[in-house]
Amino acid sequence: MEKQTVHAFTGTAEQEAKLKEVIKEHHDQPGGLMPVLQGAQEIYGYLPIEVQQMIADGLNISLSEVYGVATFYSQFSLTPKGKNRISVCLGTACYVKGADKVLEAVEKKLGIKSGECTEDGLFSLDSTRCVGACGLAPVMLVNDEVYGKMTPEQVDGIIDKYAKAGDAQ
């Protein structure tokens, strides 16, 4: 069985108050769940089960309905995102040029799988489909920085650069 990183929910009273305002604003609105979920993700950065339960309670709908919508749309995330968001393109051009090996190297370096966040919150990792930089395949993004013609051997140095910058703060 694979180890999965679990993060404790750390919402604040201020965030909860903001969420209650968003819920109140859209409570009686048809289709109000979508703007509430969008607002909640803006407030918390992701939609943990605790936030989904607050939304369900506030809108008088079932948790399963909230969860169903949150998992249907790719704009929503159920896991926290790191300070540095790493994305490895697995589109066709990148994949045939070895992006899967780059992704494996990132997973090994960080000790997490795609879709997860490191325990310290410094990095999150996602695989993505075509980022429109096929001429640079394989491509990895860290935040808004594009790294093209990636090899697994380059991964450690790039991640170390961001880890050092995180330590300096």
matplotlib code that plots the C-alpha trace (Angstrom):
import matplotlib.pyplot as plt

x = [0.0, 1.4, 1.9, -0.3, 0.5, -2.3, -2.5, -4.5, -7.0, -5.8, -8.6, -8.9, -11.9, -11.3, -11.5, -14.7, -16.3, -15.5, -16.9, -20.1, -20.4, -20.0, -22.6, -25.0, -24.6, -25.5, -27.8, -31.0, -29.5, -30.3, -26.9, -25.3, -23.1, -20.6, -19.9, -19.7, -17.2, -15.2, -15.2, -14.2, -11.3, -10.2, -10.4, -8.7, -6.7, -8.4, -11.6, -10.9, -13.8, -14.3, -14.9, -17.2, -19.2, -19.6, -20.8, -23.3, -24.6, -24.8, -26.6, -28.8, -27.7, -26.0, -22.2, -22.3, -23.8, -21.0, -18.4, -19.8, -19.5, -16.1, -14.7, -16.4, -14.8, -11.0, -10.9, -11.4, -8.7, -9.4, -5.7, -3.6, -1.2, 2.4, 4.1, 5.8, 3.5, 5.3, 3.5, 5.0, 3.4, 2.3, 0.9, 1.8, 4.9, 6.3, 5.4, 7.1, 10.2, 10.4, 8.1, 7.1, 10.7, 10.9, 7.7, 9.1, 12.3, 10.2, 8.1, 11.2, 13.0, 10.0, 8.7, 5.1, 3.0, 1.2, -1.7, 0.0, 1.8, 4.9, 4.4, 6.2, 3.9, 6.8, 6.0, 2.9, 3.1, 0.6, 0.8, -0.9, -1.9, -0.4, 0.9, 1.5, 5.3, 5.6, 8.8, 10.5, 9.3, 9.5, 8.3, 8.1, 6.7, 7.5, 5.0, 5.1, 8.7, 8.9, 11.7, 12.1, 13.9, 13.9, 15.8, 15.4, 19.0, 18.0, 15.2, 17.3, 19.0, 15.8, 14.0, 17.0, 16.9, 13.3, 14.0, 16.9, 14.8, 12.1, 14.7, 15.8, 12.4]
y = [0.0, 3.4, 6.1, 9.2, 12.5, 13.8, 17.4, 18.5, 21.2, 24.5, 26.9, 30.2, 31.9, 34.7, 32.3, 30.7, 34.2, 35.0, 31.7, 32.3, 35.7, 34.0, 31.4, 34.0, 36.0, 33.0, 31.0, 31.6, 31.9, 29.1, 27.5, 29.2, 26.2, 27.0, 30.6, 29.4, 26.7, 29.2, 31.6, 28.9, 27.8, 31.5, 31.7, 28.4, 27.6, 24.2, 22.4, 20.1, 18.0, 20.4, 23.2, 21.1, 20.2, 23.9, 24.6, 21.7, 22.9, 26.5, 25.8, 23.1, 20.5, 17.1, 16.8, 14.3, 17.0, 19.4, 16.7, 15.7, 19.2, 19.8, 16.6, 17.0, 20.4, 20.5, 24.0, 22.7, 21.0, 18.8, 18.9, 21.9, 23.4, 24.1, 27.4, 26.2, 24.4, 22.0, 20.7, 18.2, 18.1, 14.6, 15.7, 13.6, 15.6, 15.7, 12.1, 10.6, 12.6, 11.2, 13.4, 10.3, 9.8, 13.5, 13.1, 10.0, 11.9, 14.7, 12.3, 10.6, 13.8, 15.2, 11.9, 12.6, 11.5, 13.7, 15.5, 15.7, 18.4, 18.0, 18.0, 21.3, 22.9, 24.0, 22.0, 20.5, 18.3, 17.8, 16.2, 18.2, 17.9, 20.1, 23.4, 24.6, 24.5, 21.3, 22.6, 22.5, 19.0, 17.6, 20.5, 21.1, 24.3, 25.6, 28.3, 30.4, 29.4, 27.1, 24.5, 22.9, 20.0, 18.5, 15.4, 13.5, 14.5, 18.2, 17.8, 17.8, 21.1, 22.9, 21.7, 22.5, 26.1, 26.6, 24.8, 27.1, 30.2, 28.8, 28.4, 32.0, 33.3]
z = [0.0, -1.0, 1.6, 1.0, 2.5, 4.8, 5.8, 8.9, 8.2, 9.6, 8.8, 10.8, 12.3, 9.9, 6.9, 8.3, 8.7, 5.0, 3.9, 5.8, 4.1, 0.7, 1.6, 2.8, -0.4, -2.6, -0.3, -2.1, -5.6, -8.1, -8.9, -5.9, -5.1, -7.9, -6.7, -3.1, -4.1, -6.1, -3.1, -0.7, -2.8, -3.0, 0.8, 1.7, -1.5, -1.7, -0.6, 2.3, 3.6, 6.6, 4.2, 2.0, 5.2, 6.1, 2.6, 2.7, 6.1, 5.0, 1.8, 3.3, 0.8, 1.2, 1.5, -1.4, -3.7, -2.7, -3.1, -6.5, -7.9, -6.3, -7.9, -11.3, -12.2, -12.6, -11.3, -7.8, -5.7, -2.7, -1.6, -0.6, -3.1, -2.2, -2.2, -5.3, -7.8, -10.0, -13.2, -15.5, -19.0, -20.1, -23.4, -26.4, -27.5, -23.9, -23.2, -26.2, -25.3, -21.7, -19.6, -17.6, -16.5, -15.5, -13.4, -11.7, -10.9, -9.3, -7.3, -6.0, -5.1, -3.2, -1.8, -3.1, -6.0, -8.6, -6.9, -3.5, -1.5, 0.6, 4.4, 4.7, 2.2, 0.0, -3.1, -4.7, -7.8, -10.7, -14.1, -16.8, -20.4, -23.2, -22.0, -25.5, -25.5, -27.6, -29.2, -25.8, -24.9, -22.3, -20.2, -16.5, -14.9, -11.5, -10.7, -13.9, -14.9, -17.9, -18.0, -21.5, -22.9, -19.4, -18.4, -15.1, -14.2, -14.2, -11.6, -8.4, -9.3, -10.2, -7.1, -4.9, -6.2, -5.0, -1.7, -1.0, -1.8, 0.6, 3.4, 3.0, 4.0]

ax = plt.figure().add_subplot(projection="3d")
ax.plot(x, y, z, "-o")
ax.set_aspect("equal")
plt.show()
